[in-house]
Amino acid sequence: MTTPVRHTAADDPPGRMTVSGLLETSVLAGSDILAGSDGLTREVARFNVMEVPDIERWTRPGEFLLTAGYAIRHSPDRLTSVIEALHTRGVAGIGIKLGRYIDTVPPASLETAERLGFPVVSLPSGVSFDDILTEGSIDLVNRHVHTMNQADVLQRRLVDVVLAGGGLPAVTEALAHELNVAALVTTPDGRQITAAGAPEKLDVVRSSPALDDTGRLRTESLDGALGAHPVPADSEDASLSAAIVGVRAGDTDHGRLAAFATGRTLGREDLFALDRAASVCALVTTRDLAVSAVEDKYQADFVRDLTVGRAGSAEQTIAHARDFGWDFDRPLMVVVVEPDPGALDDDTSSTRRPLVERQAGAIAGALAHRDSGAAVVALSTETVIILGAETRERSEAKINDLVRTVRGRGGGGRKPFSVGMSRSCDSPAEIPTAYSQAATAVRVGRQVAGGESVTHFDALGVYRLLSLVEDQAELESFARETLRELADDTDEARDLRRTLDLLLATNINVAETARTLHFHYNTLRYRLAKLERVLGPFTTKPGLRLDLSLALKILAMRGLRR
């Protein structure tokens, strides 16, 4: 039984042809939908003719397939598996001319098509495939021309925004208005640079899987991938569609431009328009980078002078910093951020800005609403941050929160880094000392805790003193002579070192150490005796206990292995 054609093409975007729109053309006006009417909104991008048995492998997404059934004339039931394969490959639908080679479509095939929402259409008997291909292709060309014209208009309007002095926020706002979408511009790994659009649209995007809980576009997953695709929303009433393109200038990847729409599906014509808009974004980014490069150089030179005490008096420093928008007339602290070893080694691509610059940009963006008067400067191998100081606890909480935001969940190809924090200083004249403290904290913190460490200078304890010893061989020799066989890189040595460390931390309190290690009291007494046979009577010699404690810290800090 056939179902009358239901014309809903009036709702289609002008630049896109759907199956419904195709069936409205004069040449197909007498068609009947046999099954899969739920798929009438599938986009038709091209046509193909099925006259070979293995047509599935030759199809492409968006094709509308025409057939007289010749390839399945001896086995019509095979149409069921063909429909499943075509649906999987993203084919828009299939039009069958009945009566020539097959008289009816098998019921099983229609049931499968209905279940999949894959349109199966009975073509008018008096219409040739040439007529369909000709009229359909002309319609597609006209729609593509319309798409190009609309994209040209959009590009001209965005260029006008730039010529009027607008930056990325103004361009993004204009784009969101013209396309009626929520729009985001992000870094290559998805950190937001700017966002625009109606608040309710942005709320849907923020609650969708397209963004992680730090607000980063998931560029490493389908939800944030290039192209046009649906995105699950947090409500059944809020269908979300995404179209994402790259923002590139020559060979340099500056980031992503993403558009999100609710209640309609973004498609090829939207991607075409976004590509034009992305070229404008790349123009703005290149302009801004060229302008900021000069200012960045002055800022970097000033901070270098500041860290070595050559920036002038406190009054001069405060005034100079104010010219850059920095507030140094308050208690300050210095934070040093360094990429972890190896992060720079595999970041030699010429298509991206240098790693330290990218990390500094991400930090500056995340810090802007936390401390608008802070300085964030990228030097050759590190990012230096000078910001307002609070109590140690509150300062550490602020920096840890900042680090969590910048790292996100580690997706999008972002590189690991470690952080060192200084003590508070009351005057810009103390910044050289604070910078030295932060640099020591990041270096020693990484030695002790490994990569991606976040360390305050006051948390270093005795490690601060050990870090001042330049002769590392002497430190290693002292540790090995003191710990003897416990310095070996074996499971038994590591186990005994842990026991020794806890004994020293509890001032040789055997009962407390046994409880911490979940050992029986007699088991720990046995271990204690074994440790004294190897190391000497440290339970009765405070000096030996001090040597052992220092040796354990040297081993932890230097990561000695043999």
N, C-alpha and C positions, 0 to 999 in steps of 0.2 A: 504494500500500500504506500502510495507516495504522499509527501507532505508539501503543501503549497510553499512557494518561495516567500519568505518574510523579509521585506525590504527594510533594512535598518542602516543603510550606508550613509544616510544623512548625518549620522553621528561621527562618521570617520573624519580624521584630520584631513585637510585639503591635500597634503603631500603624500598621503598613504592610501594604497588600495587594499581593501580587505576582500575576503571571499564574498561577503555580502555585496560589496561595491562592484565586484566583477560580475555577479549575477544580475546586477541592475543595468549593465550595458545592453544596448539594443540587440546585439547578436545572441545574447544568452537569456533574453527576457522570458522565454518559454521553458526554462529549466525547472526541474523539480528536485527538492532536497530529499534524498532517500533516507539519510541518517546523519547524525553528527551535527545537528543544528546549533549545538552549544559552541561549535568552533567557527561560526560565521565571522567572528572578529579576527580570525587569523590573517596575518598580513601576507599579501601576494606580491612578490618581488620579481618573479620571472615565470616562464612557462616551459613545459617539457612534454614530450609525447612518448607514451609507453607502448612500444611495439616489440620489445625484447623481453625474454623471460626473467632476466635478472635486473630489472629496471631499478631496484632499490639502491644498488651500489652507484648508480649514475645520477642520482638525485641530489639536490642541495636544499638547504633550509629556505623556506619562503616560496618554493616552486608550487605552481598549480599544475597537476598532471592530467593530461588528456589521453584517453584510450578508447578504442573500439572493442577491446577485449580479445584481440587476436592472440596475444601472448598467453592467455589463460583459457583459450577456447576448448581445449581438451580436458582441463582440470579447473573449472570455475571456483571450486572450494579453496584453491590456493590463494584466492584473493584475500582471505582472512589474514594469513601470515604476511602478505604484502602490505596490507593496511597497517598492521602492527609495526612493520619495519619503516614504513613511510612516516608514521607518527613519531617514531623514535628519532628519525633524521630531521624532523622539523618541517616536513612538507606541509603546505597550506591546505591541500585537499585534492580530491580526484574527481574528474568529470568523465562519465562513461556514456558512450553512445550505444544504447541497447538496440538489439534487433539485427545487428550485422553478424556478430560472432557469438554473442551470448544474449539470451532473451531476458533474463532476470539476474539480479544480484543475489547470491545465496543468503538465506536468513542469518546464518552464523556470521557472515561478513558484516551484515548490517548491524547485528547486535554488538560486534566488536567496535565498529565505527561509532555507534551511539555511546558506548561506554567510554571511549577515548575522547569523544567530542571531535572526531575527525570527519569533516564534511565529505559525504559521498553524494554526487550530484548526477542526475540523469539529464544528459544534454539533449537539446531539441534535435529531432531526426533530420531536419532539412538544413542544418548548419554544418559547414565544413570546418575542419580544424584550421585551415588557412585563414578563414574569416575570423575565428576566435583569436588566433595568434596575432593577426594584423590589428584588429580593433583593440584587443587587450594591450598590445605593445604600445600603440599610439596613446592610449589612456595612461599607461605607466610613464611614458616620456613626458606627457603634459604635466603629470603630477611631479615628476622630478624637476622639471623646469620651474614649477611653482615653488618647490622646496629650495632651489638655488636662489630664486628671486627673494624669497623670504629671508634666507640666510644672509644675502647681500644687504638687505635693508637692516637686519639686526647688526651686522658688522659695522655699517656706516654709523648707526646710532651709538654704538659702543665707542667707536673712534671719536665721535663728537664729544663724548664724555671725557675721554683722555685729553683731547685738545683743549678742553675747558679746564684742565688741571686736575681732573679726578684720578684717584689711585684705584687699587684693587677693590677696596670696599665700595666705591661709587660704581665701578664697572659691574661688580657682582650684584649690586642692588638693581641696576638697570636691566641686567640679564634676567633676574628673578621676576621683575615686573613684566618684561616683554614676553617671556615664555610662560608666565603664571606658574612658577615652580619655586621650590626652595633650592637655593644654590650655595655650594661650598667651594672654596678654593683651598687646597691643602698642599703640604709638602709632598715629595715623592713617597714618603712612608705613611702619609695619611694624617699628619697633625694639621689641625685647622689653622688657616691664616685669616680667613674672613668667611662670614656666612650672611645670607640675606634671604628675605622671603617673609611671607605672612607668619606670625607667631605660631598659629595652629599647625601650619605645615612643618615648621622647624621642630615643633614638639614631637610630631609623628616621626620625623627622621631621627631625632635624638633618642627616641625610645625603641628604635628598630635595630635589628642585628647588623645593619650597615655600619654602625658606629660601635666602638667598644665603650666600656664604662668611663673612660677618660675623655671621650668625645673624638677619638681618632677614627678616621675612615679606615675600614679594614681592607687595605689595598692588597693584602695577601690572600684574601678569600673571595668567593664568588660574590658575596654581598657588596664588596668594594672593588670588584674587578672592572677593567675597561669594557666598554660596550653597553648595550641596553638590556636590562633584565628586571624581572620582578624581585621585590624584597619583601620578606614576611614582615608584617606590622604587628603591633601589640594588641590590635583590636580587629575583630572580624569586619567592622564597618569601615576600616581605613586601609584599603589596598594601596600599596606603595610601589611605584615603579621608578627605577634609577637609570640614568644615562651618564656615563663617565668617560671622559677623554683625557689624554695627557696634555700638559702645558709644556711645550718645548720651544726652544729658540735655537735653531741650528741643531747641533748634536747635544745640547745641554738640556737635561730633564729638570724642569723647575717645579713640577708637582702634578696635581690633578684638579680638573674642573668637574664637579659633579652636580647634576640636576636631579631633583626628586619631585614626583608628582603624585597626588592622591586622587583616586577616582578615574584616572585615565592611564593608558599605557604609553610610555615613551618609546619611540621607535627610531627607524633609520633617519627620518627627516630631522628628528631632534638631535641625533648624533651629528648630522651634517651641520646644523646650526651651532651646536656646541663646539665643533672643530673651529668654526670661524671665530666664535667668542674666545676660544682658547688662544688663538693667535693674537688677539688683542691683549689678553692677560699676559702672554709671554712678552709682548711689547712693553707693557707697563712694568713688569718685573725686571726686564733688562734695563729700562730707563731708571727705575728705582735703585737697582744694584749699582749702576754707573754713578749715580748721584751719591749714594751712601758710601761707595768705595773711598771717595775722598774724605768724607767725614770719619769713616771707620779708621782710616790711616791716622788722622789727627787724634782720635780717641785712643787708639792703640799706643801711639807715641807718648801721649800724656800718661796713660796708665803704666807704661814701662818706666817712665821717669818717676812716677809716684811710688812704684814698688822698690826703687833704689834710692829714694830720698832726694831726687833732683827736681821736684815739681815746684819749689819755692816755699814761701811761708804758708802757714795754715790759712791765712786770709786770702792769699793769692789762689791757693788750691781750691778753696770753697767757691770763689768767684768763677774760676775757670770751669770747674765742674758744673756750675749753674748754667753756663753757656751750652752745655750738652744736655741739659735737662736733668742733671743728677743733683741730689741733695746730700752734701757731705757735711752740713752744719748740724750734726747730731752724732750720737754714739754709732760706731760702724763696726762691721766685721767683714773679713775677706774670705771668700770661698774660691777654691781652685778646683776645676773640673778637667780631668785628663782622660782621653780615650785609653782603654786598657790595651796592653801589649797585644799586637796582632790585628787590632781594629783598623790601624792605618795601613798595614801591609797589604790587605786585600781591598783597599779603597782607592786604587790608582786610576779608576775610570775617569776619562776626560768628559764624560757626559753629565757629571754631577759636580756641584760645588764642593770644595774641600770639606772633609769631615768636621774639623774643628769649627768652621764657619756655620755648618748646618746645625751642629749641636748648640752653638752660641745663639743662633736664631731661635731654636726651639726653646731654649731656656729663657730668652728675653720675652718671647710670647707668653710663656707660662708664668713669668714673674711680674708681668706688667700690672695685673690687677692685685697682686699681693704687695708690691712695693714699687710704686710708680717713680720713685726717685732713685732707684738702684741703677748701678752701672753694670753692664754686661758687655765684655770686650773679648773678642777672639784674638789670641796671640798665635804664634806659629804652631805650638804643640799643646796649648791649653786654653781654656776659657777662664777668665778672671771675673769674679762677681764681687762688687763692693756694695753692700746694702746695710740698711738700718739694723742695729744690734738690739736684742732684748736679753732676757735672762738666758742662760745656757740651755735650759730645758725648752723654752719657747723657740729659741733660735734653731735648735736641732729639729724640733717638730716642724717648723716652717720649711727647712731645707729638705727634710725627708718627704714632706708632702710635695714639694717642688720636684724632687727626683722621681717620685711615683708618677706624677703627671707627665713628665718628659719621657720617661721610659714606657709609659702605658703598659701593655702586656708584652712588650718586646717584639711585636709583629712589624711587618712592613720593612724588614731589612735593617732596622735600627741597630746601631753599634753600641757595645757595652762601654761604660765609663766608670771611673771612681771619683770620689769627692772628698775634699779635705776642708775643714772649717777652722777658722782662727778664733782666738779669744776676742772679746769686745775691746775696742780702743776708743778713747775719748776725743781724739784729735787726728786730723789727716796726717800730722807729723808722725803718728805711730803706725801708719799703714805699712811701711817697709817691714816692721817687726811682725805685723799681723799677716802679711803676705808670706813671710818666711815660715810662720807657724802653719798656715794653710797648706803650703807646698810640702812641708814635712809631714803633715797629717795625711795627705793623699798618698805620698810615697810609702810611708811606713805602714799606714792602714792597709794598703794593697799587699805589702809584704806579709803582714800578719794574717789578714782575713781573706786574701785572694782578691780576684777581680770583682768589680761592681761594689766595692766597699764604700761606705759613707762614714767618715771618721772625724770626730772633733779633736782638736789638739790636746785638750785636757784629758781625753780618754786614753792617750798614749802611755801615760805613766812612765815606767822605767824604759819603755821602748824609745822614748825621746832621747835618753842618754845613750842608749846602744846605737841609735841611728847616727850619732855624731862620730862614732869610731870609723875612720876611713879604711883601716886595715881589716878587711873582711876575712882574710886568711887567719889573722890572729884571733878573731872572734870564733871562727870555726874550730881552730885548734883548741881554744879554751873550752868550748862546749864538748868536744870529743874527749879531751883529757879528763874533764870533770864527770861526764856521764858514762864514759867507757863504753861497754857493749850496749848500753841503753840508747846510744846515739845511732845504732844500726837501723836500717830501713827494713825491719822485719815485723811480722805481726806480734811476736812475743815482745820485742822491744817497745813497740808502740803501746801495747797493753800495760807493760810495766811503767812506762813514762806517764800514762794517765793515772795510774795508782799513785805514783810518786807525786805528781802535781797536786792531787787532792789531799794527800797527807801533808804536804807543805802548806797548802791553803788553809787546812784546819789546825795548823800548829801541832801536827802529829797526834790528832785525836782519832784513835783507831776506831772507836765505836761509831763516831759520826761519819768517818770515811766509809766504813763497812755499810752503813745504812744508805749512803749516797750511791755506792756502787752495787748495792743489792747483794753483798757478799755475806757469808757467815763470818762471825767475829774471828773464829779460829783460822778461817781461810785467809783473812787479811793479816793476822799475826804471822802466818807462814810466809806470805808475800813480803811483809816488812822485814823478816829475817833474811829473805833472799836478796832484797834490795841492799841491806846493810853489808851482806857478803860481797856484793859487787861494788858498792859505792863507798863503803866505810861507815863508821858509826855516826851517821848524820842526826840520829835522834838525840844525841847528847852533845853535839858540836854545832852551835848556832852559826859559826862561820862557814861550815861545810853546807849547812842548809841554805845560806845565802848564795854560795857558789852554785849549788844545784838549781836554785830558783832562777838565777841569771842564765845558766846554761840552757834550761828549758825554754826560756824566753828567746834566747838567741836562735835556738833550733826552730822555734815557731816563726820568728821574724825572717830569718834567712831561708827557711825552707830547705835546710841542709839534707841532702840525700847522697847515698853512696852505693 
